[in-house]
């Protein structure tokens, strides 16, 4: 229960929060000889679900972004900024 609360609280810190929570959960799983492989699989599935399904739908609705244009736009942002710098 404490690990779940910690992970939920750390989720509000961009990038470092979920990585810290996942590392803590996995470390405790390995040290206590728990089912850490299943923990890793569930954490991975959770991140995919949040990053590619739930967040784009929620944020896309509020920001009026199409479903897959958010992840695609972020992956190509370096190319777009480089082109803008060349044009300037």
PyMOL Python script that loads the backbone (N, CA, C, O; Angstrom):
from pymol import cmd

cmd.read_pdbstr("""\
ATOM      1  N   UNK A   1       0.822  -1.184   0.000  1.00  0.00           N
ATOM      2  CA  UNK A   1       0.000   0.000   0.000  1.00  0.00           C
ATOM      3  C   UNK A   1       0.872   1.257   0.000  1.00  0.00           C
ATOM      4  O   UNK A   1       0.572   2.232  -0.688  1.00  0.00           O
ATOM      5  N   UNK A   2       1.945   1.222   0.773  1.00  0.00           N
ATOM      6  CA  UNK A   2       2.829   2.382   0.856  1.00  0.00           C
ATOM      7  C   UNK A   2       3.513   2.639  -0.480  1.00  0.00           C
ATOM      8  O   UNK A   2       3.696   3.794  -0.864  1.00  0.00           O
ATOM      9  N   UNK A   3       3.894   1.579  -1.198  1.00  0.00           N
ATOM     10  CA  UNK A   3       4.538   1.764  -2.498  1.00  0.00           C
ATOM     11  C   UNK A   3       3.570   2.364  -3.512  1.00  0.00           C
ATOM     12  O   UNK A   3       3.970   3.171  -4.350  1.00  0.00           O
ATOM     13  N   UNK A   4       2.318   1.978  -3.439  1.00  0.00           N
ATOM     14  CA  UNK A   4       1.311   2.548  -4.329  1.00  0.00           C
ATOM     15  C   UNK A   4       1.108   4.024  -4.073  1.00  0.00           C
ATOM     16  O   UNK A   4       0.997   4.809  -5.016  1.00  0.00           O
ATOM     17  N   UNK A   5       1.058   4.416  -2.803  1.00  0.00           N
ATOM     18  CA  UNK A   5       0.912   5.833  -2.459  1.00  0.00           C
ATOM     19  C   UNK A   5       2.135   6.631  -2.890  1.00  0.00           C
ATOM     20  O   UNK A   5       2.014   7.748  -3.392  1.00  0.00           O
ATOM     21  N   UNK A   6       3.322   6.043  -2.690  1.00  0.00           N
ATOM     22  CA  UNK A   6       4.553   6.706  -3.118  1.00  0.00           C
ATOM     23  C   UNK A   6       4.570   6.889  -4.631  1.00  0.00           C
ATOM     24  O   UNK A   6       4.911   7.963  -5.128  1.00  0.00           O
ATOM     25  N   UNK A   7       4.203   5.843  -5.358  1.00  0.00           N
ATOM     26  CA  UNK A   7       4.185   5.929  -6.820  1.00  0.00           C
ATOM     27  C   UNK A   7       3.172   6.963  -7.295  1.00  0.00           C
ATOM     28  O   UNK A   7       3.444   7.708  -8.236  1.00  0.00           O
ATOM     29  N   UNK A   8       2.007   7.016  -6.655  1.00  0.00           N
ATOM     30  CA  UNK A   8       1.004   8.008  -7.024  1.00  0.00           C
ATOM     31  C   UNK A   8       1.474   9.430  -6.776  1.00  0.00           C
ATOM     32  O   UNK A   8       1.219  10.325  -7.582  1.00  0.00           O
ATOM     33  N   UNK A   9       2.155   9.637  -5.666  1.00  0.00           N
ATOM     34  CA  UNK A   9       2.661  10.980  -5.362  1.00  0.00           C
ATOM     35  C   UNK A   9       3.778  11.376  -6.323  1.00  0.00           C
ATOM     36  O   UNK A   9       3.839  12.523  -6.767  1.00  0.00           O
ATOM     37  N   UNK A  10       4.664  10.426  -6.648  1.00  0.00           N
ATOM     38  CA  UNK A  10       5.773  10.732  -7.548  1.00  0.00           C
ATOM     39  C   UNK A  10       5.332  10.900  -8.994  1.00  0.00           C
ATOM     40  O   UNK A  10       6.073  11.462  -9.801  1.00  0.00           O
ATOM     41  N   UNK A  11       4.159  10.430  -9.329  1.00  0.00           N
ATOM     42  CA  UNK A  11       3.646  10.528 -10.704  1.00  0.00           C
ATOM     43  C   UNK A  11       3.499  11.982 -11.152  1.00  0.00           C
ATOM     44  O   UNK A  11       3.485  12.256 -12.352  1.00  0.00           O
ATOM     45  N   UNK A  12       3.392  12.904 -10.219  1.00  0.00           N
ATOM     46  CA  UNK A  12       3.224  14.314 -10.564  1.00  0.00           C
ATOM     47  C   UNK A  12       4.533  14.988 -10.958  1.00  0.00           C
ATOM     48  O   UNK A  12       4.515  16.106 -11.473  1.00  0.00           O
ATOM     49  N   UNK A  13       5.665  14.334 -10.727  1.00  0.00           N
ATOM     50  CA  UNK A  13       6.961  14.874 -11.139  1.00  0.00           C
ATOM     51  C   UNK A  13       7.235  14.360 -12.550  1.00  0.00           C
ATOM     52  O   UNK A  13       7.351  13.149 -12.739  1.00  0.00           O
ATOM     53  N   UNK A  14       7.340  15.229 -13.530  1.00  0.00           N
ATOM     54  CA  UNK A  14       7.536  14.761 -14.906  1.00  0.00           C
ATOM     55  C   UNK A  14       8.818  13.945 -15.068  1.00  0.00           C
ATOM     56  O   UNK A  14       9.867  14.314 -14.540  1.00  0.00           O
ATOM     57  N   UNK A  15       8.727  12.864 -15.783  1.00  0.00           N
ATOM     58  CA  UNK A  15       9.798  11.927 -16.127  1.00  0.00           C
ATOM     59  C   UNK A  15      10.479  11.301 -14.910  1.00  0.00           C
ATOM     60  O   UNK A  15      10.471  10.075 -14.790  1.00  0.00           O
ATOM     61  N   UNK A  16      11.053  12.061 -14.027  1.00  0.00           N
ATOM     62  CA  UNK A  16      11.806  11.496 -12.908  1.00  0.00           C
ATOM     63  C   UNK A  16      10.900  10.799 -11.901  1.00  0.00           C
ATOM     64  O   UNK A  16      11.342   9.875 -11.219  1.00  0.00           O
ATOM     65  N   UNK A  17       9.663  11.214 -11.795  1.00  0.00           N
ATOM     66  CA  UNK A  17       8.761  10.647 -10.800  1.00  0.00           C
ATOM     67  C   UNK A  17       8.441   9.195 -11.042  1.00  0.00           C
ATOM     68  O   UNK A  17       8.603   8.369 -10.144  1.00  0.00           O
ATOM     69  N   UNK A  18       7.982   8.859 -12.255  1.00  0.00           N
ATOM     70  CA  UNK A  18       7.613   7.471 -12.508  1.00  0.00           C
ATOM     71  C   UNK A  18       8.839   6.576 -12.578  1.00  0.00           C
ATOM     72  O   UNK A  18       8.764   5.399 -12.224  1.00  0.00           O
ATOM     73  N   UNK A  19       9.970   7.118 -13.030  1.00  0.00           N
ATOM     74  CA  UNK A  19      11.197   6.313 -13.071  1.00  0.00           C
ATOM     75  C   UNK A  19      11.658   6.003 -11.658  1.00  0.00           C
ATOM     76  O   UNK A  19      12.065   4.876 -11.375  1.00  0.00           O
ATOM     77  N   UNK A  20      11.601   6.982 -10.766  1.00  0.00           N
ATOM     78  CA  UNK A  20      11.975   6.759  -9.366  1.00  0.00           C
ATOM     79  C   UNK A  20      11.031   5.768  -8.704  1.00  0.00           C
ATOM     80  O   UNK A  20      11.476   4.879  -7.978  1.00  0.00           O
ATOM     81  N   UNK A  21       9.742   5.910  -8.944  1.00  0.00           N
ATOM     82  CA  UNK A  21       8.766   4.986  -8.367  1.00  0.00           C
ATOM     83  C   UNK A  21       8.986   3.572  -8.883  1.00  0.00           C
ATOM     84  O   UNK A  21       8.968   2.619  -8.104  1.00  0.00           O
ATOM     85  N   UNK A  22       9.194   3.425 -10.191  1.00  0.00           N
ATOM     86  CA  UNK A  22       9.419   2.097 -10.769  1.00  0.00           C
ATOM     87  C   UNK A  22      10.703   1.478 -10.233  1.00  0.00           C
ATOM     88  O   UNK A  22      10.735   0.285  -9.930  1.00  0.00           O
ATOM     89  N   UNK A  23      11.758   2.273 -10.112  1.00  0.00           N
ATOM     90  CA  UNK A  23      13.016   1.750  -9.577  1.00  0.00           C
ATOM     91  C   UNK A  23      12.854   1.307  -8.128  1.00  0.00           C
ATOM     92  O   UNK A  23      13.393   0.273  -7.733  1.00  0.00           O
ATOM     93  N   UNK A  24      12.120   2.078  -7.336  1.00  0.00           N
ATOM     94  CA  UNK A  24      11.885   1.713  -5.941  1.00  0.00           C
ATOM     95  C   UNK A  24      11.077   0.426  -5.842  1.00  0.00           C
ATOM     96  O   UNK A  24      11.420  -0.467  -5.067  1.00  0.00           O
ATOM     97  N   UNK A  25      10.012   0.329  -6.618  1.00  0.00           N
ATOM     98  CA  UNK A  25       9.173  -0.867  -6.588  1.00  0.00           C
ATOM     99  C   UNK A  25       9.964  -2.092  -7.045  1.00  0.00           C
ATOM    100  O   UNK A  25       9.863  -3.153  -6.429  1.00  0.00           O
ATOM    101  N   UNK A  26      10.745  -1.961  -8.110  1.00  0.00           N
ATOM    102  CA  UNK A  26      11.525  -3.092  -8.607  1.00  0.00           C
ATOM    103  C   UNK A  26      12.618  -3.493  -7.626  1.00  0.00           C
ATOM    104  O   UNK A  26      12.873  -4.682  -7.436  1.00  0.00           O
ATOM    105  N   UNK A  27      13.263  -2.522  -7.007  1.00  0.00           N
ATOM    106  CA  UNK A  27      14.315  -2.831  -6.031  1.00  0.00           C
ATOM    107  C   UNK A  27      13.741  -3.601  -4.853  1.00  0.00           C
ATOM    108  O   UNK A  27      14.317  -4.602  -4.427  1.00  0.00           O
ATOM    109  N   UNK A  28      12.624  -3.152  -4.329  1.00  0.00           N
ATOM    110  CA  UNK A  28      12.004  -3.855  -3.210  1.00  0.00           C
ATOM    111  C   UNK A  28      11.549  -5.246  -3.634  1.00  0.00           C
ATOM    112  O   UNK A  28      11.649  -6.191  -2.850  1.00  0.00           O
ATOM    113  N   UNK A  29      11.055  -5.387  -4.850  1.00  0.00           N
ATOM    114  CA  UNK A  29      10.654  -6.696  -5.351  1.00  0.00           C
ATOM    115  C   UNK A  29      11.819  -7.661  -5.460  1.00  0.00           C
ATOM    116  O   UNK A  29      11.687  -8.835  -5.113  1.00  0.00           O
ATOM    117  N   UNK A  30      12.961  -7.178  -5.941  1.00  0.00           N
ATOM    118  CA  UNK A  30      14.142  -8.036  -6.074  1.00  0.00           C
ATOM    119  C   UNK A  30      14.717  -8.387  -4.703  1.00  0.00           C
ATOM    120  O   UNK A  30      15.075  -9.538  -4.455  1.00  0.00           O
ATOM    121  N   UNK A  31      14.806  -7.404  -3.817  1.00  0.00           N
ATOM    122  CA  UNK A  31      15.391  -7.637  -2.492  1.00  0.00           C
ATOM    123  C   UNK A  31      14.550  -8.613  -1.671  1.00  0.00           C
ATOM    124  O   UNK A  31      15.094  -9.450  -0.951  1.00  0.00           O
ATOM    125  N   UNK A  32      13.237  -8.507  -1.777  1.00  0.00           N
ATOM    126  CA  UNK A  32      12.369  -9.387  -0.985  1.00  0.00           C
ATOM    127  C   UNK A  32      12.048 -10.692  -1.711  1.00  0.00           C
ATOM    128  O   UNK A  32      11.227 -11.484  -1.249  1.00  0.00           O
ATOM    129  N   UNK A  33      12.705 -10.905  -2.852  1.00  0.00           N
ATOM    130  CA  UNK A  33      12.492 -12.116  -3.647  1.00  0.00           C
ATOM    131  C   UNK A  33      11.030 -12.265  -4.049  1.00  0.00           C
ATOM    132  O   UNK A  33      10.481 -13.367  -4.059  1.00  0.00           O
ATOM    133  N   UNK A  34      10.408 -11.126  -4.384  1.00  0.00           N
ATOM    134  CA  UNK A  34       9.018 -11.124  -4.838  1.00  0.00           C
ATOM    135  C   UNK A  34       8.944 -11.474  -6.317  1.00  0.00           C
ATOM    136  O   UNK A  34       9.948 -11.827  -6.935  1.00  0.00           O
ATOM    137  N   UNK A  35       7.786 -11.375  -6.856  1.00  0.00           N
ATOM    138  CA  UNK A  35       7.572 -11.653  -8.271  1.00  0.00           C
ATOM    139  C   UNK A  35       7.915 -10.418  -9.085  1.00  0.00           C
ATOM    140  O   UNK A  35       7.032  -9.790  -9.669  1.00  0.00           O
ATOM    141  N   UNK A  36       9.189 -10.069  -9.127  1.00  0.00           N
ATOM    142  CA  UNK A  36       9.612  -8.819  -9.744  1.00  0.00           C
ATOM    143  C   UNK A  36       9.448  -8.823 -11.261  1.00  0.00           C
ATOM    144  O   UNK A  36       9.307  -7.755 -11.857  1.00  0.00           O
ATOM    145  N   UNK A  37       9.462  -9.978 -11.896  1.00  0.00           N
ATOM    146  CA  UNK A  37       9.259 -10.020 -13.347  1.00  0.00           C
ATOM    147  C   UNK A  37       7.833  -9.585 -13.672  1.00  0.00           C
ATOM    148  O   UNK A  37       7.611  -8.832 -14.620  1.00  0.00           O
ATOM    149  N   UNK A  38       6.868 -10.061 -12.885  1.00  0.00           N
ATOM    150  CA  UNK A  38       5.481  -9.648 -13.087  1.00  0.00           C
ATOM    151  C   UNK A  38       5.302  -8.173 -12.761  1.00  0.00           C
ATOM    152  O   UNK A  38       4.523  -7.476 -13.411  1.00  0.00           O
ATOM    153  N   UNK A  39       6.027  -7.698 -11.750  1.00  0.00           N
ATOM    154  CA  UNK A  39       5.966  -6.274 -11.419  1.00  0.00           C
ATOM    155  C   UNK A  39       6.459  -5.431 -12.589  1.00  0.00           C
ATOM    156  O   UNK A  39       5.845  -4.423 -12.939  1.00  0.00           O
ATOM    157  N   UNK A  40       7.579  -5.851 -13.193  1.00  0.00           N
ATOM    158  CA  UNK A  40       8.147  -5.112 -14.321  1.00  0.00           C
ATOM    159  C   UNK A  40       7.182  -5.117 -15.502  1.00  0.00           C
ATOM    160  O   UNK A  40       7.006  -4.099 -16.172  1.00  0.00           O
ATOM    161  N   UNK A  41       6.554  -6.271 -15.754  1.00  0.00           N
ATOM    162  CA  UNK A  41       5.603  -6.360 -16.862  1.00  0.00           C
ATOM    163  C   UNK A  41       4.396  -5.456 -16.627  1.00  0.00           C
ATOM    164  O   UNK A  41       3.948  -4.765 -17.542  1.00  0.00           O
ATOM    165  N   UNK A  42       3.872  -5.459 -15.411  1.00  0.00           N
ATOM    166  CA  UNK A  42       2.720  -4.608 -15.106  1.00  0.00           C
ATOM    167  C   UNK A  42       3.077  -3.127 -15.158  1.00  0.00           C
ATOM    168  O   UNK A  42       2.292  -2.316 -15.649  1.00  0.00           O
ATOM    169  N   UNK A  43       4.262  -2.768 -14.651  1.00  0.00           N
ATOM    170  CA  UNK A  43       4.692  -1.369 -14.733  1.00  0.00           C
ATOM    171  C   UNK A  43       4.859  -0.937 -16.192  1.00  0.00           C
ATOM    172  O   UNK A  43       4.479   0.176 -16.556  1.00  0.00           O
ATOM    173  N   UNK A  44       5.421  -1.802 -17.018  1.00  0.00           N
ATOM    174  CA  UNK A  44       5.587  -1.487 -18.434  1.00  0.00           C
ATOM    175  C   UNK A  44       4.250  -1.313 -19.139  1.00  0.00           C
ATOM    176  O   UNK A  44       4.063  -0.367 -19.904  1.00  0.00           O
ATOM    177  N   UNK A  45       3.320  -2.228 -18.880  1.00  0.00           N
ATOM    178  CA  UNK A  45       1.991  -2.113 -19.486  1.00  0.00           C
ATOM    179  C   UNK A  45       1.274  -0.861 -19.001  1.00  0.00           C
ATOM    180  O   UNK A  45       0.578  -0.206 -19.776  1.00  0.00           O
ATOM    181  N   UNK A  46       1.438  -0.524 -17.732  1.00  0.00           N
ATOM    182  CA  UNK A  46       0.810   0.674 -17.173  1.00  0.00           C
ATOM    183  C   UNK A  46       1.335   1.929 -17.860  1.00  0.00           C
ATOM    184  O   UNK A  46       0.555   2.818 -18.201  1.00  0.00           O
ATOM    185  N   UNK A  47       2.653   2.011 -18.067  1.00  0.00           N
ATOM    186  CA  UNK A  47       3.232   3.190 -18.713  1.00  0.00           C
ATOM    187  C   UNK A  47       2.756   3.319 -20.151  1.00  0.00           C
ATOM    188  O   UNK A  47       2.446   4.421 -20.603  1.00  0.00           O
ATOM    189  N   UNK A  48       2.695   2.203 -20.877  1.00  0.00           N
ATOM    190  CA  UNK A  48       2.206   2.238 -22.254  1.00  0.00           C
ATOM    191  C   UNK A  48       0.757   2.699 -22.279  1.00  0.00           C
ATOM    192  O   UNK A  48       0.377   3.522 -23.112  1.00  0.00           O
ATOM    193  N   UNK A  49      -0.050   2.171 -21.371  1.00  0.00           N
ATOM    194  CA  UNK A  49      -1.456   2.548 -21.303  1.00  0.00           C
ATOM    195  C   UNK A  49      -1.610   4.043 -21.013  1.00  0.00           C
ATOM    196  O   UNK A  49      -2.391   4.730 -21.672  1.00  0.00           O
ATOM    197  N   UNK A  50      -0.874   4.535 -20.038  1.00  0.00           N
ATOM    198  CA  UNK A  50      -0.956   5.955 -19.676  1.00  0.00           C
ATOM    199  C   UNK A  50      -0.412   6.845 -20.801  1.00  0.00           C
ATOM    200  O   UNK A  50      -1.067   7.806 -21.205  1.00  0.00           O
ATOM    201  N   UNK A  51       0.790   6.524 -21.305  1.00  0.00           N
ATOM    202  CA  UNK A  51       1.461   7.411 -22.260  1.00  0.00           C
ATOM    203  C   UNK A  51       0.827   7.420 -23.642  1.00  0.00           C
ATOM    204  O   UNK A  51       0.819   8.458 -24.305  1.00  0.00           O
ATOM    205  N   UNK A  52       0.296   6.287 -24.091  1.00  0.00           N
ATOM    206  CA  UNK A  52      -0.169   6.207 -25.465  1.00  0.00           C
ATOM    207  C   UNK A  52      -1.673   6.043 -25.614  1.00  0.00           C
ATOM    208  O   UNK A  52      -2.178   6.055 -26.736  1.00  0.00           O
ATOM    209  N   UNK A  53      -2.400   5.890 -24.518  1.00  0.00           N
ATOM    210  CA  UNK A  53      -3.842   5.732 -24.647  1.00  0.00           C
ATOM    211  C   UNK A  53      -4.593   6.777 -23.826  1.00  0.00           C
ATOM    212  O   UNK A  53      -5.386   7.541 -24.377  1.00  0.00           O
ATOM    213  N   UNK A  54      -4.356   6.818 -22.531  1.00  0.00           N
ATOM    214  CA  UNK A  54      -5.148   7.690 -21.664  1.00  0.00           C
ATOM    215  C   UNK A  54      -4.741   9.156 -21.806  1.00  0.00           C
ATOM    216  O   UNK A  54      -5.597  10.004 -22.056  1.00  0.00           O
ATOM    217  N   UNK A  55      -3.458   9.473 -21.654  1.00  0.00           N
ATOM    218  CA  UNK A  55      -3.009  10.867 -21.701  1.00  0.00           C
ATOM    219  C   UNK A  55      -3.320  11.547 -23.035  1.00  0.00           C
ATOM    220  O   UNK A  55      -3.812  12.675 -23.025  1.00  0.00           O
ATOM    221  N   UNK A  56      -3.055  10.911 -24.189  1.00  0.00           N
ATOM    222  CA  UNK A  56      -3.412  11.603 -25.441  1.00  0.00           C
ATOM    223  C   UNK A  56      -4.907  11.864 -25.574  1.00  0.00           C
ATOM    224  O   UNK A  56      -5.301  12.888 -26.131  1.00  0.00           O
ATOM    225  N   UNK A  57      -5.738  10.970 -25.079  1.00  0.00           N
ATOM    226  CA  UNK A  57      -7.179  11.184 -25.173  1.00  0.00           C
ATOM    227  C   UNK A  57      -7.632  12.311 -24.250  1.00  0.00           C
ATOM    228  O   UNK A  57      -8.441  13.149 -24.647  1.00  0.00           O
ATOM    229  N   UNK A  58      -7.125  12.337 -23.042  1.00  0.00           N
ATOM    230  CA  UNK A  58      -7.535  13.375 -22.090  1.00  0.00           C
ATOM    231  C   UNK A  58      -6.958  14.729 -22.498  1.00  0.00           C
ATOM    232  O   UNK A  58      -7.693  15.709 -22.620  1.00  0.00           O
ATOM    233  N   UNK A  59      -5.643  14.781 -22.709  1.00  0.00           N
ATOM    234  CA  UNK A  59      -5.008  16.045 -23.065  1.00  0.00           C
ATOM    235  C   UNK A  59      -5.376  16.489 -24.468  1.00  0.00           C
ATOM    236  O   UNK A  59      -5.505  17.686 -24.728  1.00  0.00           O
ATOM    237  N   UNK A  60      -5.549  15.532 -25.380  1.00  0.00           N
ATOM    238  CA  UNK A  60      -5.921  15.880 -26.745  1.00  0.00           C
ATOM    239  C   UNK A  60      -7.296  16.520 -26.806  1.00  0.00           C
ATOM    240  O   UNK A  60      -7.531  17.423 -27.610  1.00  0.00           O
ATOM    241  N   UNK A  61      -8.204  16.057 -25.961  1.00  0.00           N
ATOM    242  CA  UNK A  61      -9.541  16.640 -25.932  1.00  0.00           C
ATOM    243  C   UNK A  61      -9.489  18.078 -25.418  1.00  0.00           C
ATOM    244  O   UNK A  61     -10.141  18.964 -25.971  1.00  0.00           O
ATOM    245  N   UNK A  62      -8.723  18.302 -24.376  1.00  0.00           N
ATOM    246  CA  UNK A  62      -8.622  19.644 -23.809  1.00  0.00           C
ATOM    247  C   UNK A  62      -7.823  20.590 -24.699  1.00  0.00           C
ATOM    248  O   UNK A  62      -8.151  21.773 -24.790  1.00  0.00           O
ATOM    249  N   UNK A  63      -6.786  20.090 -25.351  1.00  0.00           N
ATOM    250  CA  UNK A  63      -5.922  20.928 -26.170  1.00  0.00           C
ATOM    251  C   UNK A  63      -6.283  20.889 -27.648  1.00  0.00           C
ATOM    252  O   UNK A  63      -5.640  21.549 -28.465  1.00  0.00           O
ATOM    253  N   UNK A  64      -7.318  20.111 -27.997  1.00  0.00           N
ATOM    254  CA  UNK A  64      -7.779  19.939 -29.366  1.00  0.00           C
ATOM    255  C   UNK A  64      -6.665  19.419 -30.272  1.00  0.00           C
ATOM    256  O   UNK A  64      -6.442  19.938 -31.366  1.00  0.00           O
ATOM    257  N   UNK A  65      -5.967  18.378 -29.792  1.00  0.00           N
ATOM    258  CA  UNK A  65      -4.930  17.705 -30.566  1.00  0.00           C
ATOM    259  C   UNK A  65      -5.498  16.368 -31.014  1.00  0.00           C
ATOM    260  O   UNK A  65      -6.187  15.703 -30.240  1.00  0.00           O
ATOM    261  N   UNK A  66      -5.226  15.965 -32.238  1.00  0.00           N
ATOM    262  CA  UNK A  66      -5.692  14.668 -32.705  1.00  0.00           C
ATOM    263  C   UNK A  66      -4.985  13.553 -31.956  1.00  0.00           C
ATOM    264  O   UNK A  66      -3.937  13.767 -31.347  1.00  0.00           O
ATOM    265  N   UNK A  67      -5.575  12.338 -32.007  1.00  0.00           N
ATOM    266  CA  UNK A  67      -5.159  11.219 -31.160  1.00  0.00           C
ATOM    267  C   UNK A  67      -3.667  10.895 -31.267  1.00  0.00           C
ATOM    268  O   UNK A  67      -2.985  10.917 -30.243  1.00  0.00           O
ATOM    269  N   UNK A  68      -3.133  10.601 -32.432  1.00  0.00           N
ATOM    270  CA  UNK A  68      -1.734  10.197 -32.550  1.00  0.00           C
ATOM    271  C   UNK A  68      -0.800  11.328 -32.959  1.00  0.00           C
ATOM    272  O   UNK A  68       0.404  11.112 -33.097  1.00  0.00           O
ATOM    273  N   UNK A  69      -1.325  12.513 -33.154  1.00  0.00           N
ATOM    274  CA  UNK A  69      -0.440  13.610 -33.535  1.00  0.00           C
ATOM    275  C   UNK A  69       0.400  14.090 -32.358  1.00  0.00           C
ATOM    276  O   UNK A  69       1.465  14.672 -32.566  1.00  0.00           O
ATOM    277  N   UNK A  70      -0.049  13.862 -31.132  1.00  0.00           N
ATOM    278  CA  UNK A  70       0.740  14.249 -29.959  1.00  0.00           C
ATOM    279  C   UNK A  70       2.034  13.478 -29.861  1.00  0.00           C
ATOM    280  O   UNK A  70       3.100  14.094 -29.878  1.00  0.00           O
ATOM    281  N   UNK A  71       1.998  12.112 -29.757  1.00  0.00           N
ATOM    282  CA  UNK A  71       3.252  11.349 -29.691  1.00  0.00           C
ATOM    283  C   UNK A  71       4.102  11.515 -30.947  1.00  0.00           C
ATOM    284  O   UNK A  71       5.328  11.570 -30.852  1.00  0.00           O
ATOM    285  N   UNK A  72       3.480  11.595 -32.117  1.00  0.00           N
ATOM    286  CA  UNK A  72       4.241  11.769 -33.356  1.00  0.00           C
ATOM    287  C   UNK A  72       4.892  13.148 -33.392  1.00  0.00           C
ATOM    288  O   UNK A  72       6.022  13.286 -33.861  1.00  0.00           O
ATOM    289  N   UNK A  73       4.199  14.159 -32.907  1.00  0.00           N
ATOM    290  CA  UNK A  73       4.751  15.507 -32.893  1.00  0.00           C
ATOM    291  C   UNK A  73       5.921  15.650 -31.949  1.00  0.00           C
ATOM    292  O   UNK A  73       6.888  16.349 -32.253  1.00  0.00           O
ATOM    293  N   UNK A  74       5.842  14.994 -30.806  1.00  0.00           N
ATOM    294  CA  UNK A  74       6.941  15.068 -29.850  1.00  0.00           C
ATOM    295  C   UNK A  74       8.175  14.353 -30.386  1.00  0.00           C
ATOM    296  O   UNK A  74       9.297  14.796 -30.140  1.00  0.00           O
ATOM    297  N   UNK A  75       7.987  13.257 -31.113  1.00  0.00           N
ATOM    298  CA  UNK A  75       9.139  12.523 -31.625  1.00  0.00           C
ATOM    299  C   UNK A  75       9.809  13.268 -32.771  1.00  0.00           C
ATOM    300  O   UNK A  75      10.993  13.049 -33.029  1.00  0.00           O
ATOM    301  N   UNK A  76       9.088  14.139 -33.462  1.00  0.00           N
ATOM    302  CA  UNK A  76       9.653  14.890 -34.575  1.00  0.00           C
ATOM    303  C   UNK A  76       9.940  16.338 -34.220  1.00  0.00           C
ATOM    304  O   UNK A  76      10.205  17.143 -35.112  1.00  0.00           O
ATOM    305  N   UNK A  77       9.895  16.685 -32.962  1.00  0.00           N
ATOM    306  CA  UNK A  77      10.046  18.089 -32.576  1.00  0.00           C
ATOM    307  C   UNK A  77      11.440  18.616 -32.874  1.00  0.00           C
ATOM    308  O   UNK A  77      11.585  19.800 -33.181  1.00  0.00           O
ATOM    309  N   UNK A  78      12.473  17.779 -32.796  1.00  0.00           N
ATOM    310  CA  UNK A  78      13.819  18.252 -33.095  1.00  0.00           C
ATOM    311  C   UNK A  78      13.961  18.623 -34.558  1.00  0.00           C
ATOM    312  O   UNK A  78      14.623  19.607 -34.888  1.00  0.00           O
ATOM    313  N   UNK A  79      13.341  17.839 -35.447  1.00  0.00           N
ATOM    314  CA  UNK A  79      13.409  18.144 -36.867  1.00  0.00           C
ATOM    315  C   UNK A  79      12.700  19.454 -37.176  1.00  0.00           C
ATOM    316  O   UNK A  79      13.198  20.256 -37.966  1.00  0.00           O
ATOM    317  N   UNK A  80      11.551  19.677 -36.565  1.00  0.00           N
ATOM    318  CA  UNK A  80      10.790  20.898 -36.813  1.00  0.00           C
ATOM    319  C   UNK A  80      11.550  22.117 -36.309  1.00  0.00           C
ATOM    320  O   UNK A  80      11.581  23.149 -36.980  1.00  0.00           O
ATOM    321  N   UNK A  81      12.158  22.009 -35.138  1.00  0.00           N
ATOM    322  CA  UNK A  81      12.884  23.163 -34.595  1.00  0.00           C
ATOM    323  C   UNK A  81      14.135  23.435 -35.434  1.00  0.00           C
ATOM    324  O   UNK A  81      14.525  24.590 -35.600  1.00  0.00           O
ATOM    325  N   UNK A  82      14.765  22.387 -35.963  1.00  0.00           N
ATOM    326  CA  UNK A  82      15.942  22.592 -36.809  1.00  0.00           C
ATOM    327  C   UNK A  82      15.549  23.310 -38.092  1.00  0.00           C
ATOM    328  O   UNK A  82      16.270  24.195 -38.554  1.00  0.00           O
ATOM    329  N   UNK A  83      14.411  22.937 -38.672  1.00  0.00           N
ATOM    330  CA  UNK A  83      13.953  23.607 -39.889  1.00  0.00           C
ATOM    331  C   UNK A  83      13.620  25.061 -39.633  1.00  0.00           C
ATOM    332  O   UNK A  83      13.893  25.920 -40.471  1.00  0.00           O
ATOM    333  N   UNK A  84      13.028  25.347 -38.475  1.00  0.00           N
ATOM    334  CA  UNK A  84      12.700  26.730 -38.140  1.00  0.00           C
ATOM    335  C   UNK A  84      13.973  27.565 -37.979  1.00  0.00           C
ATOM    336  O   UNK A  84      14.010  28.733 -38.367  1.00  0.00           O
ATOM    337  N   UNK A  85      15.007  26.960 -37.409  1.00  0.00           N
ATOM    338  CA  UNK A  85      16.265  27.678 -37.219  1.00  0.00           C
ATOM    339  C   UNK A  85      16.915  27.968 -38.577  1.00  0.00           C
ATOM    340  O   UNK A  85      17.512  29.029 -38.763  1.00  0.00           O
ATOM    341  N   UNK A  86      16.802  27.030 -39.527  1.00  0.00           N
ATOM    342  CA  UNK A  86      17.384  27.246 -40.847  1.00  0.00           C
ATOM    343  C   UNK A  86      16.681  28.358 -41.600  1.00  0.00           C
ATOM    344  O   UNK A  86      17.319  29.115 -42.332  1.00  0.00           O
ATOM    345  N   UNK A  87      15.360  28.464 -41.426  1.00  0.00           N
ATOM    346  CA  UNK A  87      14.591  29.460 -42.143  1.00  0.00           C
ATOM    347  C   UNK A  87      14.820  30.872 -41.585  1.00  0.00           C
ATOM    348  O   UNK A  87      14.653  31.860 -42.300  1.00  0.00           O
ATOM    349  N   UNK A  88      15.190  30.957 -40.349  1.00  0.00           N
ATOM    350  CA  UNK A  88      15.350  32.271 -39.707  1.00  0.00           C
ATOM    351  C   UNK A  88      16.607  32.971 -40.113  1.00  0.00           C
ATOM    352  O   UNK A  88      16.871  34.081 -39.652  1.00  0.00           O
TER     353      UNK A  88
END
""", "prot")
cmd.dss("prot")
cmd.show_as("cartoon", "prot")
cmd.util.cbc("prot")
cmd.orient("prot")
